[in-house]
């Protein structure tokens, strides 16, 4: 790598990258698992063209709300798990806690349906010529739930907590953020240590973008998760862990609808963790809840079936940049050898796995972090991704097994040992059993299946401080989102140890969230370079190069793109078609609903 690249990279990162991860969740039941004989049939696969969608209504069209809004009522939502915590700067978050956080907190900006960043607490913004300073103008009159005024100084006061936060620290570093300056009460400046053309995208994310009362957070750091104070449409009323969290209407909320009516409309929202997918759907169908979220394809299938049978529900489906599969821990022989990773990938029958997940007709096979309807999707990468070829995989694996210098230290001809882990969900277990059967059928692999609850599954891959070296093997995972690619890729593909960083002249720079323990200096350089331009074609080429390297180096394997669903009773309105303060449509994936404009007609 040329020294000029190293200068670019070194200027981008200044402190250790520390972040927390979001992972899988619980699911419904399915006993579908292809036999080895059926699963090993190699079919000619075609490259999925850009713009391709799965069968069915996987992407619900956003439509203007035509029902007349009304005040009052309570909405009960079934979540897939309890929130890990409600401190946006500190607590790792997946869909359940993001749903709660979005009710209690406002972010400076949000995503529109087209993926662009739009205004929320910030009304508008601009950058200097080299993208190292970003100035945001803020709404006037917003207050925290305790009556404290929200101003630019509030964001300045939040920054020390964010710098050290388990969830925000890595994002601060990935963004290159070094200073937050209050220009006046309604103007804030973010100063970066290097150019970042997509910096506002980081403020979409709660760890950096959600406004919280820093004084209250410092006064009771641990207790703040039970009694969070934001500027959001709802305030905390009751937090009964693993049972119910209740938020009530914020009477002083700053935002109004297009007719000048103060938001929100609902009196309260109740969040109930219901880990079992079937029970969560049944709760909606029985009227115990009025809404439910899921990221499980089998549950989407069952909800579609219930609706076809006459259930009075509305299905809001979304398939964005969220791809499932597994990651290989490159620190764990024999997974450190690309021959093994490629062999296991070639013997991964995606269609059979998707069927086991209940996703046939719902999920498209994955070849990259970007789905076919994403502007970042590459047909070149799709063509390069190793296709299902069982015989080729066997041959490559045999080459490793017969290598006298094989990295796992075993004798020539001995089987490799692989731990394959997923959360204890019936469809996930059925899916990994497809891989287990295929890999075991070679006679060259001993597979150990393990199952841990969601949080343990994440922590097993994360490892413990100070090294954060996970001891996992092949690990179920999901990646990506609908935000700018830099918000995920840059923080996950930095050096995974201080030693690796030092070897490339990047002393002190590492990320605990590089769960694959994979580092490539060209990949890292491309990711940094993509933040120095706002020209889409240039950024596209750089992200395409990164995904091409994934197709060669294979730190991960894919099953399919993960569809998401928010199912609601008929009469729950304002979730599909919510609007930003500038009147444009918002959209962040249906499993995390925006509730400040939701209302009931029944």
C-alpha positions as CSV (number, residue, x, y, z in Angstrom):
1,X,0.0,0.0,0.0
2,X,1.4,3.4,-0.9
3,X,2.2,5.8,1.9
4,X,-0.3,8.3,0.5
5,X,-3.1,5.9,1.4
6,X,-1.6,5.5,4.9
7,X,-1.7,9.3,5.4
8,X,-5.4,9.3,4.3
9,X,-6.2,6.5,6.7
10,X,-4.2,7.9,9.6
11,X,-5.8,11.3,9.3
12,X,-9.2,9.7,9.4
13,X,-8.8,7.9,12.7
14,X,-7.4,9.4,15.8
15,X,-8.5,7.3,18.7
16,X,-9.6,3.7,19.3
17,X,-12.8,2.7,17.7
18,X,-15.2,1.4,20.3
19,X,-18.8,0.4,19.5
20,X,-21.5,-2.1,20.4
21,X,-23.3,-4.4,18.0
22,X,-26.8,-5.3,17.1
23,X,-27.5,-8.9,16.2
24,X,-30.2,-11.5,15.7
25,X,-33.4,-12.0,17.6
26,X,-36.0,-14.5,18.4
27,X,-38.4,-16.1,15.9
28,X,-41.3,-18.4,15.1
29,X,-41.3,-22.1,14.3
30,X,-40.5,-24.0,11.1
31,X,-39.5,-27.7,10.7
32,X,-38.3,-27.1,7.1
33,X,-34.8,-28.4,6.4
34,X,-33.7,-29.9,3.2
35,X,-32.0,-33.2,3.2
36,X,-28.3,-33.5,2.2
37,X,-29.2,-35.2,-1.1
38,X,-31.6,-32.5,-2.1
39,X,-29.6,-29.6,-0.8
40,X,-26.4,-30.7,-2.7
41,X,-28.0,-30.4,-6.1
42,X,-26.1,-27.7,-7.9
43,X,-28.2,-25.5,-10.0
44,X,-27.2,-22.9,-12.6
45,X,-27.7,-19.5,-10.9
46,X,-28.4,-16.3,-12.6
47,X,-27.2,-12.9,-11.5
48,X,-30.0,-10.9,-9.8
49,X,-30.4,-7.7,-11.7
50,X,-30.5,-4.3,-10.0
51,X,-34.1,-3.3,-9.1
52,X,-35.3,-6.9,-8.7
53,X,-37.8,-7.5,-5.9
54,X,-38.9,-10.7,-4.2
55,X,-42.4,-12.0,-4.7
56,X,-45.3,-10.5,-2.9
57,X,-45.6,-7.1,-1.3
58,X,-42.2,-7.0,0.2
59,X,-41.9,-3.2,-0.2
60,X,-45.1,-1.5,0.9
61,X,-45.6,1.7,-1.0
62,X,-45.6,4.8,1.1
63,X,-48.9,6.7,0.7
64,X,-50.3,9.9,2.0
65,X,-52.5,9.5,5.1
66,X,-56.1,10.2,4.1
67,X,-57.9,9.3,7.3
68,X,-58.8,12.2,9.5
69,X,-56.4,12.3,12.5
70,X,-57.8,12.2,16.0
71,X,-56.4,12.5,19.5
72,X,-56.5,9.9,22.2
73,X,-56.1,6.2,22.7
74,X,-53.3,3.8,23.5
75,X,-51.3,1.6,21.2
76,X,-49.8,-1.6,22.4
77,X,-46.8,-3.0,20.3
78,X,-45.4,-6.5,20.6
79,X,-41.6,-6.4,20.3
80,X,-39.2,-9.3,19.5
81,X,-37.2,-8.8,22.7
82,X,-36.6,-6.5,25.7
83,X,-34.5,-3.4,25.0
84,X,-30.9,-3.8,26.0
85,X,-31.1,-0.3,27.4
86,X,-32.4,3.2,26.6
87,X,-29.2,5.3,26.8
88,X,-28.5,6.1,23.1
89,X,-24.8,6.8,23.6
90,X,-24.2,3.7,25.7
91,X,-26.5,0.8,24.9
92,X,-26.3,-1.5,22.0
93,X,-29.5,-1.4,20.1
94,X,-31.6,-3.6,17.8
95,X,-35.1,-3.2,16.6
96,X,-36.9,-3.4,20.0
97,X,-34.9,-0.7,21.7
98,X,-34.7,1.4,18.6
99,X,-38.5,1.4,18.6
100,X,-38.6,2.7,22.2
101,X,-35.8,5.1,21.7
102,X,-37.5,6.7,18.7
103,X,-40.6,7.3,20.8
104,X,-38.6,9.0,23.6
105,X,-35.9,10.8,21.7
106,X,-35.6,13.0,18.6
107,X,-32.6,12.8,16.3
108,X,-31.2,15.8,14.5
109,X,-32.0,14.3,11.1
110,X,-33.9,11.3,9.7
111,X,-34.0,9.3,6.6
112,X,-36.5,9.9,3.8
113,X,-38.0,7.1,1.8
114,X,-35.5,7.7,-1.0
115,X,-32.6,7.2,1.4
116,X,-31.7,10.9,1.6
117,X,-31.2,12.7,4.9
118,X,-34.0,15.1,5.9
119,X,-34.6,17.6,8.7
120,X,-35.9,16.9,12.2
121,X,-34.4,18.7,15.2
122,X,-32.1,20.3,12.7
123,X,-33.8,22.5,10.1
124,X,-31.0,22.7,7.6
125,X,-27.2,22.3,7.4
126,X,-24.2,23.0,5.3
127,X,-20.5,22.0,5.0
128,X,-17.3,23.9,4.3
129,X,-15.5,23.2,1.1
130,X,-13.5,20.2,2.3
131,X,-16.3,18.6,4.4
132,X,-14.4,19.0,7.7
133,X,-16.9,21.3,9.3
134,X,-20.7,20.9,9.3
135,X,-23.0,23.6,10.6
136,X,-26.6,22.8,11.6
137,X,-29.4,25.2,12.3
138,X,-31.8,23.9,15.0
139,X,-35.5,24.2,15.7
140,X,-36.6,26.8,18.2
141,X,-38.8,26.0,21.2
142,X,-38.0,22.3,21.7
143,X,-37.6,21.2,25.3
144,X,-36.6,18.1,27.1
145,X,-39.2,16.2,29.1
146,X,-38.0,17.8,32.3
147,X,-38.5,21.3,30.9
148,X,-34.9,22.1,30.1
149,X,-34.5,23.9,26.8
150,X,-32.9,22.1,23.9
151,X,-30.2,24.3,22.4
152,X,-26.9,24.0,20.6
153,X,-25.2,23.8,24.1
154,X,-27.2,20.7,24.8
155,X,-25.4,19.0,21.9
156,X,-22.0,20.3,23.2
157,X,-22.8,18.9,26.7
158,X,-23.7,15.5,25.2
159,X,-20.4,15.1,23.4
160,X,-18.1,13.9,26.2
161,X,-20.5,11.1,27.0
162,X,-20.7,10.2,23.4
163,X,-17.0,10.1,23.0
164,X,-16.7,7.5,25.7
165,X,-20.0,5.7,25.1
166,X,-20.0,2.0,24.2
167,X,-22.5,2.6,21.4
168,X,-21.4,6.1,20.3
169,X,-17.7,6.1,20.8
170,X,-17.0,4.0,17.6
171,X,-19.4,6.2,15.6
172,X,-17.7,9.4,16.9
173,X,-14.4,8.0,15.6
174,X,-15.7,6.6,12.4
175,X,-17.2,10.0,11.6
176,X,-13.9,11.7,12.6
177,X,-15.7,14.0,15.0
178,X,-13.4,15.9,17.3
179,X,-15.4,18.9,18.5
180,X,-18.9,20.2,18.9
181,X,-19.2,24.0,19.1
182,X,-22.3,26.0,20.0
183,X,-22.2,29.0,17.6
184,X,-25.4,30.4,19.2
185,X,-28.5,28.9,20.8
186,X,-29.8,27.5,17.6
187,X,-26.6,26.9,15.6
188,X,-24.2,24.1,16.2
189,X,-20.9,23.2,14.4
190,X,-19.4,19.7,14.2
191,X,-15.7,19.7,13.5
192,X,-14.1,16.7,12.0
193,X,-10.4,15.6,11.8
194,X,-10.8,14.7,8.1
195,X,-13.3,15.1,5.3
196,X,-16.5,13.2,5.6
197,X,-19.0,13.9,2.8
198,X,-21.8,11.9,4.4
199,X,-21.4,13.1,8.0
200,X,-25.1,14.0,8.4
201,X,-25.9,10.3,8.0
202,X,-24.2,9.6,11.4
203,X,-26.8,11.9,13.0
204,X,-29.6,9.7,11.8
205,X,-28.4,7.1,14.3
206,X,-29.4,7.5,17.9
207,X,-25.9,7.0,19.4
208,X,-24.8,10.3,17.9
209,X,-27.9,12.0,16.7
210,X,-30.5,11.5,19.5
211,X,-30.8,14.5,21.8
212,X,-30.6,13.6,25.6
213,X,-30.3,15.7,28.7
214,X,-26.6,15.3,29.5
215,X,-26.9,16.8,33.0
216,X,-29.5,14.2,34.0
217,X,-27.4,11.5,32.4
218,X,-24.3,12.4,34.3
219,X,-26.3,12.7,37.6
220,X,-27.6,9.1,37.3
221,X,-25.6,7.2,34.6
222,X,-27.1,3.8,35.2
223,X,-30.6,4.9,36.2
224,X,-31.0,7.0,33.0
225,X,-31.8,3.8,31.1
226,X,-34.9,3.3,33.3
227,X,-35.9,7.0,33.2
228,X,-34.6,8.5,29.9
229,X,-35.1,12.2,29.2
230,X,-35.3,13.2,25.6
231,X,-37.2,15.8,23.5
232,X,-39.4,13.1,21.9
233,X,-43.1,12.8,21.4
234,X,-43.5,10.5,24.4
235,X,-42.2,10.5,28.0
236,X,-41.4,7.5,30.2
237,X,-44.2,6.5,32.5
238,X,-43.4,2.9,33.5
239,X,-40.4,0.7,32.9
240,X,-41.1,-2.9,33.9
241,X,-38.3,-4.9,32.4
242,X,-39.3,-8.0,30.4
243,X,-42.9,-7.2,30.9
244,X,-44.0,-3.8,29.7
245,X,-42.7,-0.3,29.1
246,X,-45.3,2.5,28.9
247,X,-44.6,6.0,27.5
248,X,-47.2,8.8,27.6
249,X,-47.9,11.8,25.5
250,X,-45.4,14.7,25.8
251,X,-47.7,17.7,26.3
252,X,-45.0,20.2,25.3
253,X,-43.8,18.4,22.2
254,X,-42.3,20.9,19.7
255,X,-43.7,19.4,16.5
256,X,-47.1,20.1,14.8
257,X,-48.9,18.5,11.9
258,X,-49.5,20.3,8.6
259,X,-52.7,21.8,10.0
260,X,-50.9,23.2,13.0
261,X,-52.2,20.6,15.4
262,X,-49.7,19.7,18.1
263,X,-48.3,16.2,18.0
264,X,-48.5,13.4,19.1
265,X,-52.0,12.2,18.7
266,X,-51.8,9.1,21.0
267,X,-52.2,9.3,24.8
268,X,-49.8,6.5,25.3
269,X,-47.8,3.6,23.8
270,X,-47.2,0.3,25.5
271,X,-44.2,-1.8,24.5
272,X,-44.4,-5.5,25.3
273,X,-41.5,-7.9,24.7
274,X,-42.8,-11.1,23.3
275,X,-39.8,-13.2,22.2
276,X,-41.7,-16.1,20.7
277,X,-42.7,-15.2,17.1
278,X,-45.9,-17.2,17.0
279,X,-47.1,-15.8,20.3
280,X,-46.4,-12.3,19.1
281,X,-48.4,-12.8,16.0
282,X,-51.2,-14.5,17.9
283,X,-51.3,-11.5,20.3
284,X,-52.0,-9.2,17.4
285,X,-54.6,-11.5,15.9
286,X,-56.4,-11.9,19.2
287,X,-56.4,-8.1,19.9
288,X,-54.1,-8.3,22.9
289,X,-51.7,-6.0,21.0
290,X,-52.5,-3.6,18.1
291,X,-49.1,-3.9,16.4
292,X,-46.1,-6.2,16.2
293,X,-42.7,-6.1,14.6
294,X,-40.7,-9.0,13.1
295,X,-37.5,-9.5,11.1
296,X,-38.3,-13.2,10.6
297,X,-39.4,-14.4,7.2
298,X,-41.4,-17.3,8.5
299,X,-43.5,-14.8,10.6
300,X,-44.1,-12.6,7.5
301,X,-45.3,-15.7,5.7
302,X,-47.7,-16.6,8.6
303,X,-49.0,-13.0,8.8
304,X,-49.7,-13.0,5.1
305,X,-51.5,-16.3,5.5
306,X,-53.6,-14.9,8.4
307,X,-54.5,-11.9,6.4
308,X,-55.5,-14.0,3.4
309,X,-57.7,-16.0,5.8
310,X,-59.6,-12.8,6.8
311,X,-57.6,-11.3,9.7
312,X,-58.3,-7.6,9.9
313,X,-54.7,-6.4,9.8
314,X,-52.5,-4.3,7.6
315,X,-49.0,-5.5,6.7
316,X,-46.3,-3.0,6.2
317,X,-43.4,-4.8,4.6
318,X,-39.9,-3.6,3.8
319,X,-36.8,-5.2,2.3
320,X,-33.9,-2.8,2.5
321,X,-30.2,-3.2,3.0
322,X,-30.4,-5.8,5.6
323,X,-28.7,-9.1,4.7
324,X,-28.5,-12.2,6.9
325,X,-26.1,-15.1,6.9
326,X,-23.0,-15.9,8.9
327,X,-19.5,-14.6,9.6
328,X,-16.3,-16.5,9.8
329,X,-13.9,-15.7,12.7
330,X,-10.6,-15.4,10.9
331,X,-8.7,-15.6,14.2
332,X,-10.0,-19.2,14.7
333,X,-8.3,-21.8,12.6
334,X,-9.2,-23.4,10.2
335,X,-11.3,-20.3,9.3
336,X,-8.2,-18.2,8.9
337,X,-7.6,-20.1,5.6
338,X,-9.6,-18.7,2.7
339,X,-9.8,-22.1,1.1
340,X,-11.9,-23.3,4.0
341,X,-14.1,-20.2,4.0
342,X,-14.7,-20.5,0.2
343,X,-15.4,-24.2,0.5
344,X,-18.0,-23.7,3.2
345,X,-19.5,-20.8,1.2
346,X,-19.7,-22.9,-1.9
347,X,-21.4,-25.6,0.0
348,X,-24.0,-23.2,1.4
349,X,-27.3,-23.7,-0.4
350,X,-28.9,-20.3,-0.1
351,X,-32.3,-21.4,-1.5
352,X,-32.5,-24.3,0.9
353,X,-31.5,-22.0,3.8
354,X,-34.1,-19.4,2.8
355,X,-36.7,-22.1,2.6
356,X,-35.8,-23.3,6.1
357,X,-36.2,-19.7,7.3
358,X,-39.7,-19.5,5.8
359,X,-38.5,-16.9,3.3
360,X,-39.2,-18.5,0.0
361,X,-41.0,-15.8,-2.1
362,X,-40.0,-13.2,0.5
363,X,-36.2,-13.0,0.6
364,X,-33.8,-12.8,-2.3
365,X,-30.5,-14.6,-2.0
366,X,-27.7,-12.3,-0.8
367,X,-24.4,-11.6,-2.6
368,X,-23.4,-8.3,-0.8
369,X,-24.5,-5.9,1.9
370,X,-26.8,-4.0,-0.6
371,X,-30.1,-5.4,-1.8
372,X,-31.0,-5.3,-5.5
373,X,-33.3,-2.3,-5.0
374,X,-30.5,-0.3,-3.4
375,X,-28.6,2.4,-5.4
376,X,-25.4,0.8,-4.1
377,X,-26.2,-2.7,-5.4
378,X,-23.6,-4.1,-7.9
379,X,-24.4,-6.7,-10.5
380,X,-20.6,-7.1,-10.9
381,X,-20.4,-8.1,-7.3
382,X,-23.4,-10.4,-7.6
383,X,-21.7,-12.2,-10.5
384,X,-18.4,-12.5,-8.6
385,X,-20.0,-14.0,-5.4
386,X,-19.2,-17.8,-5.2
387,X,-22.2,-19.7,-6.3
388,X,-23.5,-22.9,-4.8
389,X,-21.2,-25.6,-6.1
390,X,-21.0,-28.5,-3.8
391,X,-18.4,-30.5,-5.7
392,X,-16.1,-27.5,-6.1
393,X,-16.4,-26.8,-2.4
394,X,-15.6,-30.4,-1.5
395,X,-12.5,-30.3,-3.7
396,X,-11.2,-27.1,-2.1
397,X,-11.8,-28.4,1.4
398,X,-10.0,-31.6,0.6
399,X,-7.0,-29.5,-0.6
400,X,-6.9,-27.9,2.9
401,X,-7.4,-31.2,4.7
402,X,-4.6,-32.8,2.8
403,X,-2.2,-29.9,3.3
404,X,0.6,-30.9,5.7
405,X,0.9,-27.2,6.7
406,X,-2.8,-26.7,7.4
407,X,-3.4,-23.9,9.9
408,X,-5.4,-25.9,12.5
409,X,-2.4,-28.0,13.3
410,X,-4.2,-31.3,12.7
411,X,-2.7,-34.2,10.8
412,X,-3.2,-34.6,7.1
413,X,-6.6,-36.1,6.4
414,X,-8.1,-35.3,9.7
415,X,-11.5,-33.6,9.7
416,X,-11.7,-29.9,10.4
417,X,-13.8,-28.7,13.4
418,X,-16.3,-25.9,13.1
419,X,-18.6,-24.4,15.7
420,X,-21.8,-23.1,14.0
421,X,-23.8,-20.8,16.3
422,X,-27.2,-19.1,16.1
423,X,-29.7,-17.8,18.6
424,X,-32.2,-20.6,19.8
425,X,-34.9,-19.8,17.4
426,X,-36.7,-22.7,15.5
427,X,-36.3,-21.2,12.0
428,X,-32.7,-20.2,12.7
429,X,-31.9,-23.7,13.9
430,X,-33.5,-25.2,10.9
431,X,-31.4,-22.9,8.7
432,X,-28.1,-23.8,10.3
433,X,-29.0,-27.4,10.1
434,X,-29.1,-27.1,6.4
435,X,-25.4,-26.0,6.5
436,X,-24.6,-28.6,9.1
437,X,-25.9,-31.4,7.0
438,X,-24.1,-30.2,3.9
439,X,-20.8,-29.7,5.6
440,X,-21.0,-32.9,7.5
441,X,-21.9,-34.9,4.4
442,X,-18.4,-34.2,3.0
443,X,-16.9,-36.5,5.6
444,X,-14.3,-33.8,6.2
445,X,-16.1,-31.5,8.7
446,X,-17.2,-32.0,12.4
447,X,-19.8,-29.4,13.1
448,X,-20.8,-28.4,16.6
449,X,-24.1,-26.6,16.8
450,X,-24.4,-24.1,19.7
451,X,-27.3,-21.7,20.6
452,X,-27.2,-18.7,22.8
453,X,-29.7,-16.0,23.6
454,X,-29.4,-12.9,21.6
455,X,-27.3,-10.8,24.0
456,X,-25.0,-13.7,24.8
457,X,-24.7,-14.4,21.0
458,X,-23.5,-10.8,20.5
459,X,-21.2,-10.8,23.4
460,X,-19.6,-14.1,22.4
461,X,-18.6,-12.5,19.1
462,X,-17.6,-9.2,20.8
463,X,-15.3,-10.7,23.4
464,X,-14.1,-9.0,26.5
465,X,-12.1,-5.8,27.0
466,X,-9.4,-4.8,26.5
467,X,-8.8,-7.0,23.5
468,X,-12.3,-7.7,22.4
469,X,-11.3,-11.0,20.7
470,X,-14.4,-13.1,20.2
471,X,-13.9,-16.8,20.5
472,X,-16.8,-17.7,18.1
473,X,-16.4,-19.8,14.9
474,X,-19.1,-19.5,12.3
475,X,-21.7,-17.1,13.7
476,X,-25.2,-16.2,12.5
477,X,-25.4,-12.4,11.9
478,X,-27.1,-9.6,10.0
479,X,-25.4,-6.6,8.4
480,X,-26.2,-3.3,6.9
481,X,-29.1,-0.8,7.0
482,X,-30.6,1.8,4.8
483,X,-28.3,4.6,5.9
484,X,-25.1,5.7,4.0
485,X,-22.7,2.8,3.6
486,X,-20.0,4.6,5.6
487,X,-22.0,4.5,8.8
488,X,-21.6,0.7,9.0
489,X,-18.7,-0.3,6.8
490,X,-16.2,2.2,8.2
491,X,-16.6,1.2,11.8
492,X,-16.7,-2.6,11.1
493,X,-13.6,-2.8,8.9
494,X,-11.0,-0.9,10.9
495,X,-8.1,-2.9,12.4
496,X,-9.4,-5.5,14.8
497,X,-6.4,-5.4,17.1
498,X,-3.8,-2.8,18.2
499,X,-1.1,-5.1,16.8
500,X,-2.7,-5.2,13.4
501,X,-3.1,-1.4,13.5
502,X,0.6,-1.0,14.4
503,X,1.7,-3.2,11.6
504,X,0.1,-0.7,9.1
505,X,1.3,2.4,10.9
506,X,-2.1,3.0,12.5
507,X,-1.0,2.9,16.1
508,X,-3.9,3.1,18.6
509,X,-6.6,2.4,16.1
510,X,-8.9,-0.6,16.4
511,X,-12.6,-1.6,16.5
512,X,-14.2,-4.2,18.7
513,X,-17.0,-4.5,16.1
514,X,-14.8,-6.0,13.4
515,X,-16.3,-9.3,14.4
516,X,-14.8,-11.2,11.5
517,X,-11.3,-10.2,12.6
518,X,-10.6,-9.3,9.0
519,X,-8.5,-6.4,7.9
520,X,-7.4,-5.3,4.4
521,X,-5.6,-2.1,3.9
522,X,-7.0,-1.5,0.4
523,X,-10.5,-2.0,1.7
524,X,-9.9,0.4,4.6
525,X,-8.3,2.9,2.2
526,X,-11.3,2.7,-0.2
527,X,-13.7,3.3,2.7
528,X,-11.8,6.4,3.8
529,X,-11.6,7.7,0.3
530,X,-15.3,7.3,-0.1
531,X,-15.9,9.9,2.7
532,X,-13.8,12.5,0.9
533,X,-16.1,13.0,-2.1
534,X,-19.9,13.5,-2.5
535,X,-19.8,12.4,-6.2
536,X,-22.1,9.3,-6.2
537,X,-20.2,7.6,-9.1
538,X,-16.9,7.8,-7.3
539,X,-18.4,6.6,-4.0
540,X,-20.2,3.8,-5.8
541,X,-17.0,2.5,-7.4
542,X,-15.2,2.5,-4.0
543,X,-18.0,0.6,-2.2
544,X,-18.2,-1.8,-5.2
545,X,-14.5,-2.5,-4.7
546,X,-15.0,-3.3,-1.1
547,X,-17.8,-5.8,-1.9
548,X,-15.6,-7.4,-4.6
549,X,-13.0,-8.0,-1.9
550,X,-15.6,-9.6,0.2
551,X,-16.4,-11.9,-2.7
552,X,-12.7,-12.9,-2.9
553,X,-11.7,-12.9,0.8
554,X,-15.0,-14.2,2.2
555,X,-15.1,-13.0,5.8
556,X,-18.8,-13.7,5.6
557,X,-21.4,-15.8,3.8
558,X,-24.9,-14.8,3.0
559,X,-28.3,-16.5,3.1
560,X,-30.8,-13.8,2.0
561,X,-31.9,-10.2,2.3
562,X,-34.0,-9.8,5.4
563,X,-37.5,-8.5,4.9
564,X,-39.0,-6.6,7.9
565,X,-42.7,-6.3,8.9
566,X,-44.8,-4.1,11.1
567,X,-48.3,-5.6,11.2
568,X,-51.0,-3.4,12.7
569,X,-54.7,-3.7,13.3
570,X,-56.9,-1.9,10.7
571,X,-57.6,1.5,12.1
572,X,-54.0,2.2,13.2
573,X,-53.0,5.1,10.9
574,X,-50.2,7.5,10.5
575,X,-47.3,5.0,10.4
576,X,-47.2,4.5,6.7
577,X,-47.0,8.0,5.4
578,X,-45.5,10.0,8.2
579,X,-43.8,13.2,7.1
580,X,-40.8,15.3,8.0
581,X,-41.2,18.9,9.1
582,X,-40.5,19.9,5.5
583,X,-43.5,17.8,4.3
584,X,-41.5,15.0,2.6
585,X,-42.2,11.3,3.4
586,X,-40.0,9.5,5.9
587,X,-39.0,5.9,5.8
588,X,-36.5,3.8,7.9
589,X,-37.8,0.3,7.5
590,X,-41.1,-0.8,8.9
591,X,-40.0,-2.8,11.9
592,X,-39.0,0.4,13.7
593,X,-42.1,2.6,13.5
594,X,-42.2,6.4,13.8
595,X,-45.0,6.9,16.3
596,X,-45.3,10.7,16.7
597,X,-47.9,10.9,14.0
598,X,-49.7,7.6,14.7
599,X,-53.4,7.7,15.6
600,X,-56.4,5.4,15.9
601,X,-59.6,5.5,13.9
602,X,-61.3,2.6,15.7
